[in-house]
Amino acid sequence: MKLVLIEGPGKQEAIKKYLGSDYVVFATKGHVRDLPEKSFGIDLEHNFEPKYEIIPNKKSTVEQLKKLASKADSIYLASDPDREGEAISWHIATILGLPKDAQVRTAFNEISKKAVNESIAKPRAIDYNLVDAQQGRRVLDRIVGYKLSPLLSKKIHGKLSAGRVQSVTLKLIVDRERAIQNFVPTEYWNISAELSKNSTKFKSDLVLYKGKKIEIANKEQVDEILSHIENAEYRVSQVKRQVAYSKPPAPYITTTLQQDAVKKLKMTLNSYTKCAQSLYEGVQVAGEGKTALVTYIRTDSTRISTDAQFMAREYILENYGKEYHPGKFNEFTTKGSAQDAHEAIRPISLKYTPEFLKGKIEEQFLKLYTLIFNRFVASQMSYAKYDSLSVDILAGEDYTFRSSGRALIFDGYTKILKPQDEEKNGINIPDLNENEIVKKEKINTEQKFTKPPVRFDQASIVHEMEVQGIGRPSTTASTIMTLFNREYIATEKKSIVPTELGIQVTEYLEEYFKNVMNVKFTAEMEKQLDDIAEGHKKWQDTVEEFYETFEKQLNFASEHMVVSVPKSAPEPSDIKCEKCGAMMVYREGKFGRFLACSNFPQCKNTKNINENNVTEKGICPKCNGVVSAKYSKKGKLFFGCDNYPKCDYISWDLPIEEKCPMCGNKLFKKFGPKGKVSIVCNNKGCTYVKD
């Protein structure tokens, strides 16, 4: 009997089908040995030696394991093909007393007959560099979590937790919220011209002044520019026409697939993880039984095997034609910190097209599989080809307007994967030549205000973690879900917001544990773990370097951290919640007092306090909607259109219906300090003011 030990029971059936009756496939359901649940388990005095023990609820699993191993002629350790899987194999080998250099390790990057049998035929020794990298990560995480969590619970309240990656991820979310709350809009203006040649009209945007990028900050500058361009001659100064190419995107890695699953399929990270794991381990395909459809779904490598490239080429030639394959294979650059042990995420076999699987697998599996299938095939197709045109038009001597666009010549990979920035209408510019005069039909001006950063959602926080280099692909989703479970973050209109508790925990950690909360430091730690995996560094040295500083911070925080004072009961108000009818209460937030529904958490309605008591309404100059008073979280008064986001009009002053008696321009009501209110005209050169 030959014994194959795997992690997840989900792929047990598929692997048994490929190996035959001589093999027994046994699933450990993840780790069987780990650091103790109820004690620290690390000897700080003896080179950070970890004390592993059998996980209590896995004792019966280990007994079964030992019985099967005692009867086996051959043992294959086939846990997942990553660092954690390597560590699981090492733990099992240690429990079973296997020799250190035993050729027992095998790993399946895909659950296909060919891959499984090839891996079984070529077992190797356990890679102890990978094991040590995982041990270093586990010990670091245990030190941070075990030492910080009790301190937070003692100094703040309740059962709180901290983590090496978890806490710095929370900081990213809190920092984004701070940036939003502290944001002050900056005014700017856009100027465009409607031009024509013969009967063909086209739009052109003002981009340069005397050859340099132009930035227009206020109405006065707009008026100054208009005085020069209204009656100017508009002459074509430059015409650039060229062929442009668009390269297909790389096949999916874990983080990019997570992002698209959330954005395009509206999945949560939790549902994505379950769905992707099933596609890797095997799903029920009508008429074929349990079948694995994609390669390993935890990867940060964009590499594609030669076999897979040939498979894609054959599929493209057969289904789309010779011109849709570039001839040579498309290669993609993998970022330096990526583990290149296995491939990008791709279909195992292209015979399983989305059309073939429709109605044969569950709908959620089909949707995610279709993303993976189309992205992989597109990654190996020809570039898209465009006719690109850019025209510069000089107004007078100093001001340059620009029109640009592109028209699709050959669709290439966009045949099956439309780029997000694809222009639907192509080029809509007449045939122009240098020094040609065009007619000015109209000048348009538009007042704008800069917008605050947007809150993270589940897709964008995954992307931010990837960009910052914190965490690993296999742990990103679980890290974010932990923050939700700890109530450090919450969802508000599909966006992620930090809770008051999350902000409080972040502030404490920022003050006393600067390294733990430093994004660059955490990213550098990931690089050191990579060095361990490559055999360039000992894990104990990395842990010691970290702990030397951490211990000092821990001792200082234990002595100086002030115990938080319990919050007083919220103050009642006489204002009814317009959403549920309950009375609202005054609460203290990070940015001052605000009104909140007393029916929280059932009703999460909040309102800024109208300290200036401005209740008047105005008429929106852009859409004729209602403009009303609004307050930033810092209490600054501004006015915005109630039709937002369809209309983004915003102003520091309230537009009113009255016209200026001196120039006929629209008037504005300006609210000053100490209740001073005045009516002003903002037309340049007009001095009308009325208290």
C-alpha positions as CSV (number, residue, x, y, z in Angstrom):
1,M,0.0,0.0,0.0
2,K,1.2,3.5,-0.9
3,L,0.1,6.4,1.4
4,V,-0.4,9.9,0.0
5,L,-1.0,12.6,2.7
6,I,-2.8,15.8,1.6
7,E,-4.2,18.8,3.4
8,G,-7.8,19.4,2.1
9,P,-10.4,16.6,1.8
10,G,-11.9,18.5,-1.1
11,K,-9.3,17.1,-3.5
12,Q,-9.2,13.6,-2.1
13,E,-11.7,12.1,-4.5
14,A,-10.0,13.6,-7.6
15,I,-6.5,12.4,-6.6
16,K,-7.7,8.9,-5.8
17,K,-9.3,8.7,-9.2
18,Y,-6.0,9.5,-10.9
19,L,-3.7,7.3,-8.7
20,G,-5.7,4.1,-8.6
21,S,-6.3,1.3,-6.1
22,D,-2.7,0.9,-5.0
23,Y,-2.8,4.2,-3.2
24,V,-4.5,5.4,0.0
25,V,-5.2,9.2,0.0
26,F,-5.5,10.6,3.5
27,A,-6.4,14.3,4.3
28,T,-5.0,15.8,7.5
29,K,-7.3,18.9,7.1
30,G,-4.4,21.3,7.5
31,H,-1.9,21.5,10.4
32,V,-1.6,18.6,12.9
33,R,1.2,20.2,15.0
34,D,1.6,23.8,16.0
35,L,2.6,26.1,18.9
36,P,0.5,25.5,22.0
37,E,-2.9,27.1,22.2
38,K,-2.8,28.1,25.9
39,S,0.9,29.1,26.4
40,F,3.5,31.2,24.7
41,G,5.5,28.2,23.4
42,I,8.7,30.0,22.5
43,D,11.9,29.8,24.6
44,L,13.2,33.4,24.4
45,E,16.3,32.5,26.4
46,H,17.4,29.7,24.0
47,N,17.5,31.1,20.5
48,F,13.7,31.4,20.2
49,E,13.2,27.6,20.2
50,P,9.6,26.8,19.4
51,K,7.8,24.2,21.4
52,Y,5.4,22.4,19.1
53,E,2.7,20.0,20.2
54,I,-0.1,18.0,18.6
55,I,-3.2,20.2,18.1
56,P,-5.8,18.9,20.6
57,N,-8.5,18.3,18.1
58,K,-6.1,16.5,15.7
59,K,-4.9,13.8,18.1
60,S,-7.3,11.2,16.6
61,T,-6.1,12.3,13.1
62,V,-2.5,11.7,14.2
63,E,-3.3,8.2,15.5
64,Q,-4.9,7.3,12.2
65,L,-1.9,8.7,10.4
66,K,0.5,6.6,12.4
67,K,-1.5,3.4,11.8
68,L,-1.7,4.0,8.1
69,A,2.0,4.8,7.9
70,S,3.0,1.6,9.8
71,K,1.3,-0.4,7.0
72,A,2.6,1.7,4.0
73,D,5.3,0.6,1.7
74,S,5.8,4.2,0.5
75,I,4.8,7.5,2.0
76,Y,4.2,10.7,0.0
77,L,3.8,14.1,1.7
78,A,1.6,16.0,-0.7
79,S,0.6,19.1,1.3
80,D,0.0,22.3,-0.6
81,P,2.9,23.7,-2.8
82,D,3.8,26.7,-0.6
83,R,5.9,27.5,2.5
84,E,3.1,26.6,4.8
85,G,2.6,23.3,3.0
86,E,6.3,22.5,3.3
87,A,6.1,23.1,7.0
88,I,3.1,20.9,7.4
89,S,5.0,18.1,5.6
90,W,7.9,18.6,7.9
91,H,5.7,18.4,11.0
92,I,4.2,15.1,9.7
93,A,7.6,13.7,8.8
94,T,8.8,14.5,12.4
95,I,5.7,12.9,14.0
96,L,6.2,9.7,11.8
97,G,10.0,9.7,12.5
98,L,11.0,9.8,8.8
99,P,14.7,10.5,8.0
100,K,15.5,14.1,7.4
101,D,16.7,13.4,3.8
102,A,13.9,11.0,2.9
103,Q,12.6,11.5,-0.6
104,V,9.0,11.8,0.4
105,R,7.9,15.3,-0.5
106,T,5.7,15.8,-3.6
107,A,3.3,18.6,-4.5
108,F,0.5,19.1,-7.0
109,N,0.4,22.5,-8.7
110,E,-2.7,21.2,-10.4
111,I,-5.0,18.2,-9.7
112,S,-4.8,16.6,-13.1
113,K,-3.8,13.0,-14.0
114,K,-0.6,14.0,-15.7
115,A,0.5,16.4,-12.9
116,V,-0.4,14.0,-10.0
117,N,1.4,11.0,-11.6
118,E,4.5,13.0,-12.6
119,S,4.8,14.4,-9.0
120,I,4.4,11.0,-7.4
121,A,7.0,9.6,-9.8
122,K,9.6,12.2,-8.7
123,P,9.5,12.8,-4.9
124,R,12.1,15.0,-3.3
125,A,13.5,15.7,0.2
126,I,11.7,18.4,2.3
127,D,13.0,21.9,1.5
128,Y,14.2,23.0,5.0
129,N,14.8,26.6,3.8
130,L,11.1,26.9,3.1
131,V,10.3,25.3,6.4
132,D,12.6,27.8,8.2
133,A,11.0,30.7,6.4
134,Q,7.6,29.5,7.7
135,Q,9.0,28.9,11.2
136,G,10.3,32.5,11.2
137,R,7.0,33.9,10.2
138,R,5.1,31.7,12.8
139,V,7.4,32.7,15.6
140,L,7.3,36.4,14.7
141,D,3.5,36.3,14.5
142,R,3.3,34.5,17.9
143,I,5.6,37.0,19.6
144,V,3.6,40.0,18.3
145,G,0.2,38.5,18.9
146,Y,0.9,36.9,22.2
147,K,2.7,39.9,23.8
148,L,0.6,42.7,22.3
149,S,-2.9,41.3,22.6
150,P,-3.0,41.1,26.4
151,L,-1.5,44.6,26.7
152,L,-4.3,46.0,24.5
153,S,-6.9,44.2,26.4
154,K,-5.6,45.5,29.7
155,K,-5.1,49.1,28.6
156,I,-8.2,49.5,26.5
157,H,-10.9,46.9,27.2
158,G,-12.2,43.4,26.5
159,K,-10.4,40.7,24.4
160,L,-8.5,42.6,21.8
161,S,-5.9,41.3,19.4
162,A,-2.9,42.6,17.5
163,G,-0.9,41.0,14.7
164,R,2.2,41.7,12.8
165,V,0.4,42.0,9.4
166,Q,-3.1,42.6,10.8
167,S,-2.2,45.8,12.7
168,V,-0.4,47.4,9.9
169,T,-3.3,46.6,7.5
170,L,-5.6,48.3,10.0
171,K,-3.3,51.3,10.0
172,L,-3.7,51.6,6.2
173,I,-7.4,51.8,6.6
174,V,-7.2,54.3,9.5
175,D,-4.7,56.4,7.6
176,R,-7.0,56.6,4.6
177,E,-9.9,57.7,6.8
178,R,-7.7,60.4,8.4
179,A,-6.8,61.6,4.9
180,I,-10.5,61.8,4.0
181,Q,-11.5,63.6,7.2
182,N,-8.6,66.1,7.0
183,F,-9.2,66.8,3.3
184,V,-9.9,70.4,2.3
185,P,-11.1,70.8,-1.3
186,T,-9.0,72.8,-3.7
187,E,-10.7,74.8,-6.4
188,Y,-9.6,74.4,-10.0
189,W,-11.0,75.1,-13.5
190,N,-11.1,73.4,-16.8
191,I,-11.3,75.3,-20.1
192,S,-12.2,73.6,-23.4
193,A,-13.1,74.8,-26.9
194,E,-15.6,73.5,-29.3
195,L,-13.9,73.8,-32.7
196,S,-14.9,72.9,-36.3
197,K,-13.5,72.3,-39.7
198,N,-16.2,72.6,-42.4
199,S,-19.2,71.0,-40.8
200,T,-17.3,68.6,-38.5
201,K,-17.1,69.8,-34.8
202,F,-14.7,68.5,-32.3
203,K,-13.7,69.2,-28.7
204,S,-10.2,70.4,-27.6
205,D,-8.9,70.9,-24.0
206,L,-6.6,73.7,-22.9
207,V,-3.4,72.0,-21.7
208,L,-0.4,74.4,-22.1
209,Y,0.6,78.0,-21.6
210,K,3.8,79.0,-23.3
211,G,4.7,75.3,-23.7
212,K,4.2,74.4,-20.0
213,K,1.3,72.6,-18.3
214,I,-1.4,75.0,-17.3
215,E,-3.1,75.0,-13.9
216,I,-6.1,77.3,-13.4
217,A,-7.0,78.0,-9.7
218,N,-9.8,80.5,-9.7
219,K,-12.3,82.6,-11.7
220,E,-10.0,85.5,-11.9
221,Q,-7.5,83.4,-13.8
222,V,-10.2,82.1,-16.1
223,D,-11.3,85.6,-17.0
224,E,-7.7,86.6,-17.7
225,I,-7.3,83.6,-20.1
226,L,-10.7,84.2,-21.8
227,S,-9.6,87.8,-22.5
228,H,-6.7,86.3,-24.6
229,I,-8.4,83.4,-26.4
230,E,-12.0,84.5,-27.1
231,N,-11.1,86.4,-30.2
232,A,-7.8,84.6,-31.0
233,E,-7.0,82.8,-34.2
234,Y,-7.0,78.9,-33.7
235,R,-4.2,77.4,-35.8
236,V,-3.1,73.7,-35.9
237,S,0.5,73.6,-34.6
238,Q,1.2,69.9,-34.5
239,V,-0.4,66.7,-35.8
240,K,0.8,63.3,-34.4
241,R,-0.6,60.2,-36.0
242,Q,0.9,56.8,-35.0
243,V,0.1,53.1,-34.6
244,A,-0.2,52.2,-30.9
245,Y,-0.2,48.7,-29.4
246,S,-1.9,47.4,-26.2
247,K,-0.3,44.4,-24.5
248,P,-2.6,41.8,-23.0
249,P,-2.6,41.6,-19.2
250,A,-0.7,38.9,-17.3
251,P,-2.7,35.8,-16.2
252,Y,-4.1,36.0,-12.7
253,I,-2.1,35.8,-9.5
254,T,-3.9,35.5,-6.1
255,T,-4.3,39.2,-5.4
256,T,-5.4,40.2,-8.9
257,L,-8.0,37.4,-9.0
258,Q,-9.3,38.5,-5.6
259,Q,-9.7,42.1,-6.8
260,D,-11.6,41.2,-9.9
261,A,-13.8,38.7,-8.1
262,V,-14.8,41.4,-5.7
263,K,-15.2,44.2,-8.4
264,K,-16.6,42.3,-11.3
265,L,-18.5,39.5,-9.7
266,K,-19.5,41.3,-6.5
267,M,-18.1,38.5,-4.3
268,T,-16.9,38.9,-0.8
269,L,-13.3,37.9,0.0
270,N,-14.7,35.1,2.1
271,S,-16.9,33.7,-0.7
272,Y,-14.1,34.1,-3.2
273,T,-11.7,32.1,-1.1
274,K,-14.2,29.1,-0.8
275,C,-15.0,29.2,-4.5
276,A,-11.4,29.4,-5.7
277,Q,-10.3,26.6,-3.4
278,S,-13.1,24.4,-4.8
279,L,-12.0,25.1,-8.4
280,Y,-8.5,24.0,-7.4
281,E,-9.5,20.9,-5.4
282,G,-12.4,19.8,-7.6
283,V,-16.0,20.5,-8.3
284,Q,-18.8,18.3,-9.4
285,V,-19.0,18.4,-13.2
286,A,-22.2,16.8,-14.5
287,G,-21.3,13.6,-16.3
288,E,-17.7,13.6,-15.2
289,G,-17.7,13.5,-11.4
290,K,-15.4,15.6,-9.2
291,T,-12.9,17.5,-11.4
292,A,-10.3,20.0,-10.6
293,L,-10.4,22.9,-13.0
294,V,-7.6,25.4,-12.2
295,T,-4.1,25.3,-10.9
296,Y,-3.0,26.3,-7.4
297,I,-4.8,29.4,-6.4
298,R,-2.2,30.9,-3.9
299,T,0.6,32.3,-6.0
300,D,2.3,35.6,-6.8
301,S,4.0,34.4,-9.9
302,T,2.8,35.3,-13.5
303,R,4.9,32.4,-14.9
304,I,3.2,30.0,-17.3
305,S,4.7,26.6,-18.1
306,T,5.8,25.7,-21.6
307,D,3.1,23.0,-21.8
308,A,0.4,25.6,-20.9
309,Q,1.7,28.0,-23.5
310,F,1.5,25.4,-26.2
311,M,-2.0,24.5,-25.0
312,A,-3.1,28.1,-25.3
313,R,-1.5,28.5,-28.8
314,E,-3.4,25.5,-30.1
315,Y,-6.7,26.8,-28.6
316,I,-6.2,30.3,-30.1
317,L,-5.2,29.1,-33.6
318,E,-8.2,26.7,-33.7
319,N,-10.8,29.2,-32.3
320,Y,-9.6,32.6,-33.5
321,G,-7.1,32.1,-36.3
322,K,-3.3,32.6,-36.9
323,E,-3.4,36.4,-36.6
324,Y,-4.6,36.2,-33.0
325,H,-1.4,34.4,-31.8
326,P,1.8,36.5,-31.6
327,G,4.0,33.7,-33.0
328,K,6.3,33.7,-29.9
329,F,4.9,33.3,-26.4
330,N,4.0,36.3,-24.3
331,E,6.1,36.5,-21.2
332,F,5.3,38.6,-18.1
333,T,7.6,40.1,-15.4
334,T,7.1,38.8,-11.9
335,K,7.9,41.3,-9.1
336,G,11.1,40.6,-7.3
337,S,9.5,39.5,-4.0
338,A,7.3,36.9,-5.6
339,Q,7.8,33.2,-4.9
340,D,8.2,31.5,-8.3
341,A,7.7,27.9,-7.1
342,H,4.5,27.5,-9.2
343,E,2.6,29.1,-12.0
344,A,0.0,31.8,-12.4
345,I,-3.6,30.8,-11.9
346,R,-4.9,29.2,-15.1
347,P,-7.3,26.4,-16.4
348,I,-5.8,22.9,-16.2
349,S,-7.3,22.0,-19.5
350,L,-8.8,24.3,-22.2
351,K,-11.3,21.6,-23.2
352,Y,-13.3,22.8,-20.3
353,T,-14.5,26.1,-21.8
354,P,-17.1,28.2,-20.0
355,E,-19.6,27.2,-22.7
356,F,-18.9,23.5,-22.1
357,L,-19.3,23.9,-18.4
358,K,-22.5,26.0,-18.5
359,G,-25.2,24.1,-16.7
360,K,-22.8,21.4,-15.6
361,I,-21.3,23.2,-12.6
362,E,-22.7,25.7,-10.0
363,E,-23.2,29.2,-11.3
364,Q,-20.8,30.8,-8.8
365,F,-18.0,28.4,-9.8
366,L,-18.7,29.1,-13.5
367,K,-18.5,32.9,-13.1
368,L,-15.1,32.7,-11.3
369,Y,-13.8,30.1,-13.7
370,T,-14.8,32.2,-16.7
371,L,-12.7,35.1,-15.4
372,I,-9.7,32.8,-15.0
373,F,-10.2,31.1,-18.4
374,N,-10.6,34.3,-20.4
375,R,-7.7,36.1,-18.7
376,F,-5.4,33.1,-19.4
377,V,-6.3,32.8,-23.0
378,A,-6.1,36.5,-23.6
379,S,-2.6,36.7,-21.9
380,Q,-1.3,34.5,-24.8
381,M,-3.0,36.4,-27.7
382,S,-1.7,39.1,-30.0
383,Y,-1.5,42.7,-29.1
384,A,-4.4,45.0,-29.9
385,K,-3.6,47.6,-32.6
386,Y,-4.8,51.2,-32.7
387,D,-4.6,54.2,-34.9
388,S,-3.7,57.0,-32.5
389,L,-4.1,60.7,-33.2
390,S,-3.1,63.8,-31.2
391,V,-3.6,67.4,-32.5
392,D,-2.3,70.5,-30.8
393,I,-4.0,73.8,-31.7
394,L,-2.5,77.2,-30.8
395,A,-4.9,79.9,-29.7
396,G,-3.1,83.2,-30.3
397,E,0.6,82.9,-29.4
398,D,0.6,81.3,-25.9
399,Y,-2.3,78.9,-25.3
400,T,-2.3,75.3,-26.6
401,F,-5.4,73.2,-26.9
402,R,-5.2,69.4,-27.5
403,S,-7.5,66.9,-29.0
404,S,-6.7,63.2,-29.0
405,G,-8.2,59.8,-29.5
406,R,-7.7,56.3,-31.0
407,A,-9.5,54.0,-33.3
408,L,-9.2,50.2,-33.2
409,I,-7.4,48.7,-36.2
410,F,-7.0,45.1,-34.9
411,D,-8.7,43.8,-31.8
412,G,-6.2,41.1,-30.8
413,Y,-6.6,40.0,-27.2
414,T,-9.6,42.4,-26.8
415,K,-11.6,39.9,-28.8
416,I,-12.3,38.1,-25.5
417,L,-11.1,40.6,-22.9
418,K,-12.2,44.2,-23.2
419,P,-9.8,46.7,-21.6
420,Q,-11.4,48.9,-19.0
421,D,-10.3,52.1,-20.7
422,E,-11.5,51.1,-24.2
423,E,-12.9,54.2,-26.1
424,K,-16.2,53.2,-27.7
425,N,-16.4,56.0,-30.3
426,G,-12.9,55.9,-31.6
427,I,-11.3,59.0,-33.1
428,N,-13.8,61.8,-33.9
429,I,-11.4,64.5,-35.1
430,P,-11.4,65.8,-38.7
431,D,-8.5,65.4,-41.0
432,L,-6.2,68.3,-40.1
433,N,-2.8,69.6,-41.3
434,E,-0.2,71.7,-39.6
435,N,-0.8,75.5,-39.9
436,E,-4.4,75.0,-40.8
437,I,-6.9,77.5,-39.3
438,V,-9.9,76.0,-37.6
439,K,-13.1,77.8,-36.5
440,K,-13.8,78.5,-32.8
441,E,-17.5,77.8,-32.1
442,K,-17.6,78.1,-28.3
443,I,-15.5,78.3,-25.2
444,N,-16.6,76.2,-22.2
445,T,-15.4,76.8,-18.6
446,E,-16.0,74.5,-15.7
447,Q,-15.4,75.0,-12.0
448,K,-14.2,71.9,-10.2
449,F,-13.0,71.0,-6.7
450,T,-10.5,68.3,-5.9
451,K,-12.1,65.2,-4.3
452,P,-10.9,63.4,-1.2
453,P,-9.3,60.0,-1.4
454,V,-11.9,57.2,-1.6
455,R,-12.3,54.7,1.1
456,F,-11.0,51.2,0.6
457,D,-13.3,48.4,-0.4
458,Q,-12.4,44.7,-0.2
459,A,-10.8,44.8,-3.7
460,S,-8.7,48.0,-3.2
461,I,-7.4,47.1,0.2
462,V,-6.1,43.8,-1.2
463,H,-4.4,45.8,-4.0
464,E,-2.9,48.3,-1.4
465,M,-1.5,45.4,0.6
466,E,0.1,44.0,-2.6
467,V,1.5,47.4,-3.6
468,Q,2.9,48.0,-0.1
469,G,4.4,44.5,0.1
470,I,2.8,43.4,3.3
471,G,1.4,39.9,3.9
472,R,1.4,37.0,1.5
473,P,-1.2,36.0,-1.2
474,S,-2.4,33.1,1.0
475,T,-3.0,35.3,4.0
476,T,-4.5,38.5,2.6
477,A,-8.1,37.6,2.7
478,S,-7.9,36.0,6.2
479,T,-6.1,39.1,7.5
480,I,-8.9,41.4,6.4
481,M,-11.6,39.1,7.7
482,T,-9.9,39.1,11.1
483,L,-10.2,42.8,11.2
484,F,-13.9,42.6,10.5
485,N,-14.4,39.8,13.1
486,R,-12.6,41.9,15.8
487,E,-14.9,44.8,14.9
488,Y,-11.9,47.0,14.1
489,I,-13.4,47.8,10.7
490,A,-17.0,47.8,9.3
491,T,-18.7,48.1,5.9
492,E,-20.5,51.3,5.0
493,K,-22.1,51.4,1.5
494,K,-19.6,48.7,0.4
495,S,-16.7,50.8,1.6
496,I,-14.4,49.8,4.6
497,V,-14.4,52.2,7.5
498,P,-12.5,51.9,10.8
499,T,-14.6,51.7,13.9
500,E,-13.9,53.9,16.9
501,L,-12.3,50.8,18.5
502,G,-10.1,50.3,15.4
503,I,-8.9,53.9,15.5
504,Q,-8.2,53.7,19.3
505,V,-6.2,50.5,18.9
506,T,-4.2,52.0,16.0
507,E,-3.4,55.2,18.0
508,Y,-2.1,53.2,20.9
509,L,0.1,51.0,18.7
510,E,1.4,53.9,16.7
511,E,2.5,55.7,19.9
512,Y,4.3,52.8,21.5
513,F,5.1,50.3,18.7
514,K,6.4,52.3,15.8
515,N,8.1,49.3,14.1
516,V,5.0,47.1,14.2
517,M,2.9,49.9,12.7
518,N,5.5,50.9,10.0
519,V,4.4,49.7,6.6
520,K,8.0,49.8,5.1
521,F,9.3,47.9,8.1
522,T,6.7,45.2,7.6
523,A,7.4,45.0,3.9
524,E,11.2,44.7,4.7
525,M,10.4,41.8,7.0
526,E,8.7,40.0,4.1
527,K,11.9,40.4,2.1
528,Q,13.9,38.9,5.0
529,L,11.6,35.9,5.1
530,D,12.2,35.5,1.4
531,D,16.0,35.5,2.1
532,I,15.4,32.7,4.6
533,A,13.5,30.7,2.0
534,E,16.4,31.1,-0.4
535,G,18.9,30.0,2.2
536,H,20.6,33.3,2.6
537,K,19.7,33.9,6.3
538,K,18.8,32.1,9.5
539,W,15.3,32.6,10.8
540,Q,16.6,32.9,14.4
541,D,18.7,36.0,13.4
542,T,15.7,37.7,11.8
543,V,13.6,37.1,14.9
544,E,16.4,38.3,17.2
545,E,16.8,41.5,15.3
546,F,13.1,42.2,15.6
547,Y,12.8,41.2,19.2
548,E,15.7,43.4,20.5
549,T,13.7,46.5,19.6
550,F,10.3,45.1,20.3
551,E,11.1,44.0,23.8
552,K,12.2,47.6,24.7
553,Q,9.0,49.0,23.3
554,L,6.9,46.4,25.1
555,N,8.5,47.2,28.5
556,F,8.1,50.9,28.0
557,A,4.4,50.6,26.9
558,S,3.7,48.3,29.9
559,E,5.0,51.0,32.2
560,H,3.7,54.1,30.6
561,M,0.6,53.2,28.6
562,V,-2.3,55.0,30.3
563,V,-5.4,52.9,31.0
564,S,-8.3,54.3,28.9
565,V,-11.2,55.9,30.8
566,P,-14.5,54.3,30.0
567,K,-16.7,56.5,27.8
568,S,-19.5,58.4,29.4
569,A,-23.1,57.8,28.3
570,P,-24.1,59.8,25.2
571,E,-25.9,63.1,25.6
572,P,-29.6,63.0,24.5
573,S,-30.8,65.5,21.8
574,D,-34.2,66.7,20.7
575,I,-33.6,65.7,17.1
576,K,-35.4,62.7,15.6
577,C,-33.6,60.3,13.2
578,E,-35.1,60.7,9.8
579,K,-34.3,57.1,8.9
580,C,-35.9,55.2,11.8
581,G,-37.7,57.8,14.0
582,A,-35.6,57.2,17.1
583,M,-34.1,60.1,19.0
584,M,-30.6,61.0,18.2
585,V,-27.8,61.5,20.7
586,Y,-24.6,63.6,20.8
587,R,-21.4,61.5,20.6
588,E,-17.7,62.4,20.7
589,G,-15.7,61.3,17.8
590,K,-12.1,61.7,16.7
591,F,-13.1,64.9,14.9
592,G,-15.4,66.3,17.5
593,R,-19.1,66.1,18.4
594,F,-21.6,64.6,16.0
595,L,-25.2,63.3,16.1
596,A,-25.8,59.6,16.0
597,C,-29.0,57.5,16.1
598,S,-29.7,56.0,19.6
599,N,-30.9,52.9,17.8
600,F,-27.3,52.0,16.9
601,P,-26.2,49.4,15.7
602,Q,-29.7,48.6,14.1
603,C,-29.6,52.1,12.6
604,K,-26.2,53.6,11.7
605,N,-27.4,57.1,10.7
606,T,-25.1,60.0,11.8
607,K,-25.2,63.8,11.2
608,N,-22.8,66.6,11.5
609,I,-23.8,69.3,14.0
610,N,-24.9,72.5,12.2
611,E,-23.0,74.9,14.5
612,N,-23.6,77.9,12.2
613,N,-27.3,77.1,12.0
614,V,-27.3,77.5,8.2
615,T,-30.6,76.1,6.9
616,E,-31.0,78.1,3.7
617,K,-31.1,76.5,0.3
618,G,-29.7,77.7,-3.1
619,I,-30.0,76.8,-6.8
620,C,-27.3,74.8,-8.3
621,P,-25.6,76.7,-11.2
622,K,-24.8,73.4,-13.0
623,C,-28.0,71.4,-12.9
624,N,-30.6,73.7,-11.3
625,G,-30.9,71.3,-8.4
626,V,-30.9,72.2,-4.7
627,V,-27.7,73.4,-3.0
628,S,-27.6,73.0,0.8
629,A,-25.2,73.5,3.7
630,K,-22.8,70.7,4.5
631,Y,-20.0,70.3,7.0
632,S,-16.7,68.4,6.8
633,K,-15.8,66.2,9.8
634,K,-13.6,69.0,10.9
635,G,-16.6,71.4,11.1
636,K,-15.8,73.5,8.0
637,L,-18.9,74.9,6.2
638,F,-19.3,74.4,2.5
639,F,-22.2,74.1,0.0
640,G,-22.9,71.2,-2.3
641,C,-25.5,70.0,-4.7
642,D,-28.0,67.6,-3.3
643,N,-27.9,65.7,-6.6
644,Y,-24.4,64.4,-5.8
645,P,-22.8,62.2,-7.2
646,K,-24.7,63.0,-10.5
647,C,-23.8,66.6,-10.0
648,D,-20.5,67.5,-8.3
649,Y,-21.1,71.2,-7.7
650,I,-19.4,72.5,-4.6
651,S,-18.7,76.1,-3.3
652,W,-17.6,77.8,-0.2
653,D,-20.5,80.3,-0.6
654,L,-24.2,79.7,-1.2
655,P,-25.5,80.6,-4.7
656,I,-28.8,82.5,-4.6
657,E,-31.4,83.5,-7.1
658,E,-30.8,87.2,-7.0
659,K,-28.8,88.9,-9.8
660,C,-26.1,91.5,-9.2
661,P,-27.6,95.0,-9.7
662,M,-24.3,96.2,-11.1
663,C,-23.3,93.6,-13.6
664,G,-26.2,91.0,-13.8
665,N,-24.0,88.1,-12.6
666,K,-25.2,85.5,-10.1
667,L,-24.9,86.5,-6.4
668,F,-23.6,84.4,-3.5
669,K,-24.3,84.5,0.2
670,K,-21.0,84.4,2.2
671,F,-21.1,83.2,5.8
672,G,-18.3,84.7,7.9
673,P,-17.2,84.4,11.5
674,K,-19.4,85.4,14.4
675,G,-22.6,85.1,12.4
676,K,-21.6,87.8,9.8
677,V,-23.4,87.3,6.5
678,S,-22.9,89.2,3.3
679,I,-24.1,89.1,-0.3
680,V,-21.3,89.2,-2.8
681,C,-20.7,89.1,-6.6
682,N,-17.8,86.9,-7.7
683,N,-17.6,88.4,-11.1
684,K,-14.1,89.7,-11.7
685,G,-14.0,93.5,-11.6
686,C,-17.4,93.9,-9.9
687,T,-17.2,95.3,-6.4
688,Y,-20.8,94.8,-5.3
689,V,-21.1,93.7,-1.7
690,K,-24.2,93.9,0.6
691,D,-24.2,93.1,4.3
